[in-house]
Every structure is written in C-alpha cells, then in structure tokens.
Amino acid sequence: METPADSNGVSVKRVDVAIIGGGLAGGLLARQLRRTLPELSVTIVERAHERSLKVGESTVEIASHYMSRRLGLSTYLYENHLPKNGLRFFFDTPGRESALTKMSELGSYGYPPLPAFQIDRARFEADLLAMNREDGVDVQIGARAHAIALDEAGQPRREHRLEVSSESGESTDLRCRWLIDASGRAQVLSRQRRLKIPSDHGIAAVWGRFRGVADMDDIDDKAWNARVRYTHRVLSTNHFCYPGYWIWFIPISRGVTSVGVVCEHPHFSAALRRPEGFWAFLRGHRAVRELLESAELIDVMSYNQLAYGSSQFFGADGWHLTGEAAAFSDPFYSPGSDFIALENEYITDLIGREVRGERREAVEERRATYDEYMRYRLASTMLIYRDLYPALGSFEVTSLKWSFDIASYYNMWGHFFINDLHLDLKQIKGELRRKGPILQMQERFAEMFAKLTAELHQQGNYYRSNSGRFTYGIDHIDWLDEIFAPRPRRRIMEVNLGLFNWVREQAYSILHGGAARPQTLDLVDFAGEALI
C-alpha cells in the first residue's frame, strides 16, 4: 500500500511481508505465502536484472516433494526442466587415466522411487519471479535494500523499515510486519545482526556452464550400458570422485551442462578460478577430458569457501533467514534446496500463526523450537562431510558411506518431512531430545570412515576396487515403502540399529576380507565407542 511521502520527500510503502532477494529461496517463499496466506501483501526486492549461474541445479527428494506438493510446481518442473536419475558416482585410477566405461560406478539402474529434478537455476528463478508477479507479488527488479531498521519493541503490530533504492536514484521507505532475508551470500540481514558462523569445513568450488558436452548415453559399449539396464546416466547428477575433491556433471536443459569441481583448500588455487586454469584442471582427468572434448565453456564462477553456519535462523520479532542467507553445508549430496524447503515451511507456518492470532507465547515457543531444529539439522549435515573428503576417491569407502548416508536420510529426515512431522511441535521436541545421541553416533561413524580410509591407504588398497565394479545405490534398503506413512519411533530406531550393524560389518569385511565379524552392538554402544 502506497502512502504519501514523508517529511523528507521519500515515498512510504507498507506491505505485510518484504523479501530481500528474488533467487530460489525468496521466489519459492513468495509463492508459498501467496498460496497459503493470500490475504497478505508480499514484496520482493531483487538487485539483479539477470539470473546468474549458481550452484544448486540438482534437487533431492525433500526439496522436490516440497516444490511439487506445497507449491504445485510438478507440471511446470516436468515441462521445463529435466527429471533426475538419482546421484551417480564414478571412481578413477591413481593416475586419473581410466576410461569412463572402465571406472567403478555407484548409482541406479532405473529412475529412483522419489522424484527429483535437474533445474536450470537461471530459468527457474526468472520463471518464479514471473509467476509471483502474476499472482500479485510486488516484484521490484534492479532495486537495492539497505538502511534496515528492525522493530524490536515487541509491539503487536510491529513495523520493520528498510530503504529501497532503484537504479534511477528513487528511494522508497518500505515498511513491513515480516522481513525475510533471502539475499543469498550477500547475507544482508545476517551480516547486520552478526549471525554468520565460520565453518571449519574448508572447501572451495569452481564451476561453469558448457555447450556441446558429449552424451555419455551415446557411448557404444554394450556391457557398460547393460549393467545399468540401459537407464539414462546423463540425467543423473554425475560425480567423478578423487581423494580430496570431486567433479560434477549436471545437465540443465537446452543443450547446456553444468560442470564444476569442489575441493578441499589444499587442492584449490587462484589459477583454478580462471577459465584457462579451470580447463587445465578438468583436462587432467581422462574421462572428464573425453566428455568435454568438443565442448564450449560459456562462463566460470567460483567461491573460495562454501560452508558456513548461522547462530539463528528465525527471529522473535518477525525477521527470518532462508537459503544461503542463513547457512550452507556442502553440495556433494545437493542438500541446499532441502534446507530452503524446511526454512520456508517454518517461516510460512510462523507467519500464519501470527495472522490467525495465536498466542504470542505459543508462537515464540514454536519459533524457538524451529530454530533449534534447523541448527540441529545443519550440525547433522556437516558431520556427513567434515574431514571426510579424503575418502571420496575410494569406491569401497564411498559406496559404504553412501549406503549409510542415504538410508539415514530416508529413514529419518525424508520420513519426517513427507509425513509433515517437521511441523508437529511434539514430534520436533522429541527429535531434539535425541539429538545428542544421534550426533554422537554420526561422529562415531565419521571416525570409522576416516579410519577405514587411512588403513586402506596404509595397506595400499585404497584404489583396489575402482575398476569394473557397479553397486546399485539403494539395494540395501528393503523398507523404503515404509517412509510414506507414519511409523512408531521404535520402528525407526529398529531400522537404524540394523543399518548401523550392517555398515560396521561391511567395514570389517573391507579391512579384513570377511575373516572377522564384529560383535553386534546396541544403539547406545554406537554413540560411545570406536566402531572399528
């Protein structure tokens, strides 16, 4: 709602929700707010005119479920983007000279049971802005948000203020009841409130878009194609895995492929950030080089540090963070859009409860619980990656680690989201009461994978299975259908216990050739002792 200019001649505008940033997080949130709370006015303030190359083209199951079920985007996604054939991993020889068809492979031989997508981020974000504009969202492009003044007086009708400057020099005093920072790594509000927490997970990334990448499904090798039942490898998020780093290939429609490298800092250099250095690095890997032999590099971007956290996600006074404005972990399993899904769900729920007049104390209790849960999810996610990049180049270790990670994801996080338990306060508090033992178990398994990696190196066996092998990535999961309906907690823990003992037994077999079988442990044992 426009109002007369203030005493300084600056126009004043009042809206219910102001979102700083019109990227993936902000665009999805605006759509959810309009679908859920259509009576609210929403403004998006977005500085860039063009949507840029970004990491995050690959979605996984929670995010895809959110976009399809909550946001009604199923038809749009299938018509405008690519269905994803799961995550796929390839393993090379020490000299990085293996042909693709000779590499060991971890992946699927058919489309996964839960749909996911490879999205063209630039196109998706532009389309979201158009959809939101058509749905009544005030989308301001080429506008900069600054001079943020939060109303922290605790008034029933709070009014945050921010100045919005257009490229023509005009300014608007934008006032809102709820202020959302979806500004990505600019972290407009997070920086002002000093919420960012540096991460000790030191990883960097360089990536670019390519035209003319060879289609790996065109490779004429009957045995290689038959082992995955002629499924479409090119539609997977393909990872080429090496000790300390990995290279991705993600098709993003219209003949364009995203290719990037994520590495620990010792593998990173300033030269890698330049097109010629990026090319040189990629060409140092035979299989990658052959896929890019006729390709054209369109553009290159990089970050010298990917991971960081936040001391707070949701504020008590109607300000919230979503997407990379809050935190980022690691792109290896593509969890970024999962975090956006959770954060947007919580923001929408908190705003809706205020709109419906729920008691302030009840809303605050829920906000604090949601905030603790997000910090728990981030801590849990970081344990999947931190200090474990040295394991990536071994087919045996990474396959076993994947088995642990994907089963845990489906059994705990996927089940929790699909059944809307993430919005059930009692259920969340139950999860938070168990977070200590869960994080301890994750730490024990992280230590186990690190030790397994070190001992294989010491034995000279790190690369021994990197040629000619194939593992179906969810072959060990025979309970997957259970996650689509509510289950008693004891069943979830029963699945966990079976998984934990099976993974530990496989680790023993890798080290000792099956000669020694470990004693079966109870759940409490996994939190308290070394596993191998």
matplotlib code that plots the C-alpha trace (Angstrom):
import matplotlib.pyplot as plt

x = [0.0, 1.4, 1.2, 2.2, 5.8, 7.4, 8.8, 12.0, 10.0, 10.7, 7.7, 6.4, 5.1, 3.6, 3.4, 2.9, 6.0, 9.2, 11.6, 15.1, 16.3, 14.4, 16.5, 15.4, 14.7, 12.9, 11.0, 9.8, 8.8, 6.8, 4.9, 4.2, 3.0, 0.6, -0.8, -1.1, -1.9, -3.3, -4.6, -1.0, 0.8, 4.3, 7.1, 10.3, 13.3, 15.9, 19.0, 20.0, 18.2, 19.6, 19.5, 23.1, 25.0, 24.7, 25.5, 22.4, 20.9, 20.4, 17.4, 16.9, 13.8, 12.7, 13.0, 11.2, 8.4, 8.1, 8.0, 5.5, 3.2, 3.3, 3.9, 2.0, 5.0, 5.0, 3.8, 6.0, 9.1, 8.4, 7.7, 10.6, 13.4, 14.9, 13.9, 16.8, 18.0, 19.5, 23.0, 25.8, 29.5, 32.5, 35.9, 39.2, 42.7, 45.6, 46.8, 43.4, 43.7, 40.8, 38.2, 34.7, 33.5, 36.2, 35.5, 33.7, 30.3, 27.8, 24.3, 20.9, 19.7, 16.3, 14.6, 14.6, 11.4, 11.1, 11.2, 13.8, 14.9, 17.9, 16.9, 18.2, 18.6, 18.6, 15.4, 13.7, 14.3, 13.2, 10.0, 9.3, 9.5, 7.1, 4.7, 4.8, 4.2, 1.2, 0.0, 0.0, 3.5, 5.2, 8.4, 11.0, 13.9, 17.1, 16.3, 18.7, 17.6, 19.6, 19.3, 17.4, 15.8, 14.2, 11.3, 12.2, 9.9, 7.6, 4.6, 1.6, 1.8, 5.5, 6.9, 10.3, 11.7, 14.2, 15.1, 14.7, 16.7, 16.1, 18.7, 17.2, 18.0, 14.5, 14.1, 11.1, 10.7, 9.4, 7.7, 6.6, 5.5, 7.7, 11.1, 12.8, 16.5, 16.7, 19.7, 22.0, 25.6, 25.1, 23.5, 22.1, 20.3, 22.7, 25.6, 23.8, 23.0, 26.4, 24.8, 27.2, 29.4, 32.6, 32.9, 36.0, 34.9, 37.3, 36.1, 36.1, 34.2, 34.7, 32.1, 30.9, 28.3, 29.3, 27.7, 28.4, 29.3, 29.3, 26.3, 27.6, 24.5, 25.8, 28.8, 28.8, 29.6, 27.0, 28.3, 28.6, 25.1, 23.6, 24.9, 22.6, 19.8, 20.2, 19.0, 19.9, 23.2, 23.3, 20.2, 21.9, 23.9, 27.2, 30.2, 33.8, 35.4, 39.0, 40.8, 40.0, 37.8, 35.1, 33.8, 30.2, 28.3, 24.7, 22.5, 20.4, 18.4, 18.7, 22.0, 23.8, 25.6, 26.9, 30.4, 32.2, 34.8, 34.5, 37.7, 39.4, 41.5, 44.9, 43.6, 42.4, 44.4, 43.8, 44.7, 41.8, 39.3, 40.4, 38.9, 42.3, 43.1, 39.7, 40.1, 43.6, 42.4, 39.4, 41.6, 43.9, 41.2, 40.9, 37.1, 36.3, 38.5, 36.8, 33.3, 34.5, 36.5, 34.1, 32.6, 32.5, 32.9, 30.2, 31.2, 33.0, 32.3, 33.9, 33.8, 36.9, 34.8, 31.5, 30.4, 29.2, 26.6, 24.3, 23.6, 20.0, 17.5, 14.3, 13.9, 11.4, 10.5, 9.3, 12.6, 13.8, 16.5, 16.2, 18.5, 22.1, 21.3, 21.2, 23.8, 25.3, 26.9, 28.3, 26.9, 28.0, 24.6, 22.8, 21.1, 20.8, 17.3, 16.2, 17.2, 15.2, 12.2, 12.4, 13.1, 10.3, 7.9, 8.8, 8.6, 5.2, 3.9, 5.1, 3.6, 0.4, 0.1, 0.6, -2.0, -4.5, -4.0, -2.3, -1.0, 2.4, 3.9, 2.8, 4.3, 7.5, 7.8, 7.3, 9.8, 12.5, 11.9, 12.1, 15.3, 16.9, 15.8, 17.4, 20.7, 20.5, 19.9, 22.9, 25.1, 24.0, 24.5, 28.0, 29.1, 28.4, 31.2, 33.6, 37.1, 35.8, 36.9, 40.0, 37.6, 36.0, 38.4, 37.8, 34.9, 34.8, 34.7, 32.4, 30.0, 29.7, 29.4, 26.7, 24.8, 24.9, 24.0, 21.2, 19.5, 19.7, 18.3, 15.3, 14.7, 14.9, 14.8, 12.7, 10.1, 9.9, 9.2, 7.0, 4.6, 4.6, 6.2, 8.5, 5.5, 4.4, 5.8, 5.7, 7.5, 10.2, 10.8, 11.1, 13.8, 15.6, 15.7, 17.5, 19.9, 22.8, 23.0, 22.2, 25.1, 27.4, 26.5, 27.2, 30.6, 31.5, 30.6, 32.6, 35.6, 35.1, 35.0, 38.1, 39.9, 38.9, 40.3, 43.6, 44.0, 43.2, 45.9, 48.3, 47.6, 48.0, 44.3, 42.7, 42.1, 41.8, 38.1, 38.0, 37.7, 34.9, 32.6, 28.9, 26.8, 23.1, 22.9, 19.7, 20.0, 20.4, 17.1, 14.2, 12.0, 11.7, 7.9, 7.5, 8.6, 5.4, 3.2, 3.6, 5.7, 6.3, 9.5, 10.6, 10.5, 12.7, 15.2, 15.0, 15.9, 18.7, 20.1, 20.0, 21.7, 24.4, 25.4, 25.3, 27.6, 30.0, 30.1, 30.8, 33.7, 35.2, 34.9, 36.7, 39.6, 39.9, 38.4, 35.5, 37.7, 36.5, 32.9, 32.3, 30.1, 26.5, 26.0, 23.0, 22.1, 23.7, 27.0, 27.2, 27.3, 30.0, 32.9, 35.1, 33.4, 36.5]
y = [0.0, 3.4, 6.3, 10.0, 10.9, 11.5, 14.9, 14.3, 13.7, 9.9, 7.8, 5.4, 1.9, -0.6, -4.3, -7.4, -9.3, -7.9, -10.5, -9.3, -11.4, -12.9, -16.1, -19.6, -19.2, -15.9, -16.9, -20.2, -18.5, -15.8, -18.4, -20.4, -17.3, -16.4, -19.9, -20.3, -16.8, -15.0, -12.1, -10.9, -8.5, -9.5, -7.5, -9.0, -6.7, -8.0, -6.2, -8.2, -7.9, -11.2, -14.5, -15.8, -19.1, -20.7, -23.9, -25.8, -27.2, -30.6, -31.1, -34.1, -35.7, -33.4, -30.3, -32.0, -33.1, -29.5, -27.9, -30.4, -30.8, -27.4, -25.2, -27.0, -27.0, -30.6, -29.9, -26.9, -28.8, -31.7, -29.4, -27.0, -28.9, -32.4, -35.4, -36.5, -40.1, -40.0, -39.4, -41.3, -41.7, -42.8, -43.8, -43.5, -44.9, -43.1, -41.6, -40.3, -42.1, -44.6, -44.6, -43.9, -47.4, -48.9, -46.9, -48.5, -46.9, -46.3, -45.4, -46.6, -48.8, -47.1, -43.9, -43.5, -44.1, -40.5, -37.9, -35.2, -32.7, -31.1, -27.4, -24.6, -22.2, -19.0, -20.1, -21.3, -18.2, -16.0, -18.0, -17.9, -14.1, -14.0, -16.5, -14.4, -11.2, -12.7, -13.9, -10.4, -10.2, -6.8, -7.7, -4.9, -5.7, -3.6, -2.4, -2.4, -2.9, -1.1, 1.0, -1.8, -0.8, -3.7, -3.0, -5.0, -3.3, -6.3, -4.4, -6.4, -4.5, -4.3, -2.3, -3.0, -0.4, -0.6, 1.8, 0.5, 2.4, 2.0, 2.3, 5.7, 7.1, 7.0, 5.8, 4.2, 3.8, 0.2, -0.8, -4.4, -6.6, -9.5, -9.1, -12.1, -12.2, -14.4, -12.4, -15.4, -15.0, -11.2, -12.1, -8.6, -9.2, -11.8, -9.5, -6.7, -9.0, -10.8, -14.2, -15.9, -18.6, -19.5, -23.2, -25.4, -27.4, -25.8, -26.4, -24.2, -24.6, -23.5, -24.2, -23.3, -23.9, -25.8, -26.4, -29.5, -31.9, -35.5, -37.6, -40.5, -42.4, -42.4, -44.5, -47.7, -50.3, -53.0, -54.4, -50.9, -49.9, -53.3, -53.1, -50.2, -51.7, -49.0, -46.3, -42.7, -41.9, -38.4, -37.4, -38.2, -35.8, -37.4, -37.2, -38.1, -38.8, -38.3, -38.0, -34.5, -33.4, -34.3, -33.1, -32.8, -33.0, -31.9, -31.4, -28.3, -28.4, -26.7, -28.4, -26.8, -28.8, -27.5, -28.8, -28.0, -29.0, -28.9, -29.4, -29.1, -25.9, -27.7, -28.6, -25.0, -22.2, -18.8, -20.3, -22.7, -19.8, -18.6, -20.2, -21.5, -22.9, -24.5, -26.1, -27.3, -28.9, -30.7, -32.0, -33.7, -36.4, -38.7, -39.5, -35.8, -34.7, -37.0, -35.8, -32.2, -32.8, -30.8, -28.6, -24.8, -23.1, -20.4, -18.9, -19.6, -18.7, -19.7, -19.5, -19.8, -21.0, -22.7, -23.8, -21.5, -21.6, -19.3, -18.7, -18.1, -18.8, -17.3, -14.1, -13.5, -10.1, -11.2, -11.4, -14.7, -16.1, -18.6, -20.3, -19.2, -16.0, -18.4, -21.2, -23.6, -27.0, -28.8, -29.6, -33.2, -34.7, -31.5, -30.6, -26.8, -26.9, -29.2, -26.5, -24.0, -26.2, -26.6, -22.9, -21.7, -24.2, -22.8, -19.2, -19.6, -21.5, -18.9, -16.0, -17.9, -18.5, -14.8, -13.9, -16.3, -14.6, -17.5, -16.5, -14.8, -17.2, -20.2, -18.7, -17.9, -21.5, -22.8, -20.3, -21.2, -24.9, -24.5, -22.5, -25.2, -27.9, -26.1, -25.7, -29.4, -30.3, -28.2, -29.8, -33.3, -32.4, -31.1, -34.4, -36.1, -34.1, -32.6, -34.2, -37.0, -35.6, -37.9, -40.9, -39.8, -41.4, -45.0, -46.9, -49.2, -46.4, -44.0, -46.8, -47.9, -44.3, -43.6, -46.7, -45.2, -41.7, -42.4, -44.9, -42.4, -39.7, -41.7, -43.3, -40.1, -36.9, -38.0, -39.8, -36.8, -34.3, -36.4, -37.1, -33.4, -34.3, -31.4, -29.1, -31.1, -29.4, -32.6, -34.6, -32.0, -31.7, -35.5, -35.3, -32.6, -34.6, -37.3, -35.0, -35.6, -39.4, -39.0, -36.6, -38.8, -41.8, -39.7, -38.7, -42.4, -43.3, -40.4, -41.5, -45.1, -43.9, -41.8, -44.7, -47.1, -44.6, -44.3, -48.0, -48.8, -46.2, -47.9, -51.3, -50.0, -50.9, -47.5, -47.9, -51.7, -51.7, -48.6, -50.5, -52.6, -52.6, -51.5, -51.0, -50.2, -47.4, -48.4, -52.2, -52.5, -50.6, -53.1, -50.9, -47.8, -48.1, -47.5, -43.9, -42.7, -43.3, -42.6, -45.1, -45.7, -44.4, -47.8, -48.9, -46.0, -47.0, -50.6, -49.7, -47.6, -50.4, -52.8, -50.3, -49.4, -53.0, -53.8, -50.9, -51.7, -55.4, -54.2, -52.0, -55.0, -57.0, -54.3, -54.3, -58.0, -59.7, -61.2, -63.1, -61.2, -60.4, -57.7, -58.3, -56.9, -53.7, -52.0, -48.4, -47.0, -48.6, -46.8, -43.4, -44.3, -46.2, -46.6, -48.8, -50.5]
z = [0.0, -1.1, 1.3, 1.0, 1.1, 4.5, 5.6, 3.5, 0.3, 0.3, -0.6, 2.0, 1.2, 3.6, 2.9, 5.1, 4.0, 2.5, 1.0, 0.2, -2.7, -5.6, -6.1, -5.5, -1.7, -2.0, -5.1, -3.6, -0.3, -2.0, -3.9, -0.8, 1.1, -1.7, -1.9, 1.9, 3.1, 0.0, 2.2, 2.8, 0.6, -0.4, -1.9, -3.4, -3.6, -6.1, -7.2, -10.3, -13.6, -14.9, -13.2, -12.9, -12.9, -9.5, -7.8, -6.8, -10.0, -8.5, -6.2, -4.0, -2.5, 0.3, -1.9, -4.8, -2.5, -1.2, -4.7, -6.0, -3.0, -1.4, -4.4, -7.2, -9.5, -10.7, -14.2, -14.5, -13.5, -15.9, -18.8, -18.3, -16.6, -16.5, -14.4, -12.4, -12.4, -8.9, -7.8, -9.6, -8.7, -10.7, -9.4, -11.2, -11.0, -9.2, -12.4, -13.4, -16.7, -16.6, -19.4, -18.2, -19.1, -17.0, -13.9, -10.9, -10.5, -7.7, -8.9, -10.1, -12.9, -13.1, -12.0, -8.2, -6.2, -5.2, -8.0, -8.2, -10.9, -12.5, -12.8, -14.8, -11.9, -14.1, -15.9, -12.8, -10.8, -13.7, -14.1, -10.4, -10.5, -13.4, -11.6, -8.4, -10.3, -12.0, -8.6, -7.1, -5.6, -6.0, -7.7, -7.7, -10.0, -10.1, -6.5, -3.5, 0.1, 2.7, 5.9, 7.6, 10.9, 12.8, 15.1, 18.2, 20.6, 20.7, 19.7, 18.5, 15.2, 14.5, 11.6, 10.2, 7.9, 5.0, 2.3, -1.3, -3.9, -7.6, -10.3, -11.3, -7.8, -6.4, -2.9, -1.1, 2.7, 2.7, 5.9, 6.7, 9.5, 8.5, 6.9, 5.2, 4.2, 1.1, -0.3, -0.6, 0.2, 0.4, 3.8, 4.2, 7.5, 8.8, 8.4, 10.2, 13.1, 13.0, 12.8, 10.5, 12.0, 10.0, 9.3, 9.8, 6.8, 4.3, 0.8, -2.4, -5.7, -9.3, -11.9, -15.4, -18.0, -21.1, -24.5, -26.5, -23.7, -25.0, -24.1, -22.0, -23.1, -26.6, -25.6, -27.6, -25.0, -24.6, -21.3, -19.8, -20.8, -19.8, -16.3, -15.6, -17.7, -20.3, -18.0, -18.6, -16.9, -18.4, -16.4, -13.1, -11.0, -12.0, -9.6, -10.5, -7.2, -6.1, -2.8, -1.5, -4.4, -6.8, -10.2, -11.1, -14.4, -14.3, -17.4, -17.1, -20.4, -23.7, -24.5, -21.5, -18.9, -15.5, -14.7, -11.5, -9.0, -5.2, -3.3, 0.0, 0.2, -0.4, -3.9, -4.6, -6.2, -7.8, -11.2, -10.9, -10.8, -14.3, -17.4, -18.6, -15.2, -14.9, -18.3, -17.5, -14.2, -15.9, -18.8, -16.3, -15.9, -18.9, -18.6, -17.9, -20.8, -23.2, -22.3, -22.8, -26.0, -28.2, -25.5, -25.4, -22.0, -21.6, -18.2, -14.9, -11.3, -8.0, -4.3, -2.2, 0.8, 0.6, 4.1, 6.9, 9.6, 11.5, 15.1, 14.4, 11.5, 12.8, 14.9, 17.6, 16.2, 12.7, 10.8, 9.3, 7.1, 4.3, 1.8, 1.7, 3.6, 6.6, 6.0, 3.6, 4.2, 1.1, -2.4, -2.6, -1.9, -3.0, 0.3, -0.3, -1.6, 1.2, 3.6, 1.7, 1.9, 5.6, 6.2, 4.0, 5.7, 9.1, 8.0, 6.4, 9.4, 11.9, 9.9, 9.5, 13.2, 13.9, 11.2, 12.9, 16.2, 18.0, 21.5, 21.3, 23.9, 21.8, 18.6, 20.4, 21.7, 18.2, 16.7, 19.2, 18.6, 14.8, 15.2, 17.4, 14.9, 12.0, 13.8, 14.7, 11.0, 10.0, 12.6, 11.5, 7.8, 8.4, 10.1, 6.7, 5.0, 7.5, 7.3, 5.0, 1.6, 1.7, 1.5, -1.8, -4.2, -2.9, -4.4, -1.4, 1.3, -0.6, -1.5, 2.1, 3.3, 0.7, 2.0, 5.5, 4.4, 2.0, 4.4, 7.2, 5.0, 4.0, 7.4, 9.4, 7.5, 4.5, 6.5, 8.9, 6.1, 3.9, 6.8, 7.9, 11.2, 10.8, 11.6, 14.7, 17.8, 19.9, 17.2, 16.8, 20.5, 20.6, 17.9, 19.7, 22.9, 21.0, 19.1, 21.5, 21.0, 17.2, 16.7, 18.8, 16.6, 13.5, 14.9, 15.6, 12.0, 10.6, 12.7, 11.3, 7.7, 8.3, 9.9, 7.1, 4.6, 6.4, 6.8, 3.2, 2.2, 4.6, 3.1, -0.4, -1.1, -1.4, -5.2, -5.4, -6.4, -8.6, -11.8, -13.3, -10.3, -10.0, -6.9, -7.0, -4.5, -2.6, -3.0, 0.8, 1.6, 1.8, 4.0, 1.7, 1.2, 5.0, 4.9, 3.1, 6.2, 9.9, 11.8, 15.5, 16.8, 17.8, 14.1, 13.0, 15.7, 14.7, 11.1, 12.4, 14.5, 11.6, 9.3, 11.9, 12.5, 8.7, 7.8, 10.6, 9.4, 5.9, 7.1, 8.9, 5.7, 3.7, 6.1, 6.9, 3.9, 5.8, 8.1, 11.2, 12.0, 14.7, 17.7, 17.2, 19.1, 20.7, 19.8, 23.0, 22.0, 18.7, 20.5, 22.9, 21.3, 18.3, 15.7, 14.1]

ax = plt.figure().add_subplot(projection="3d")
ax.plot(x, y, z, "-o")
ax.set_aspect("equal")
plt.show()
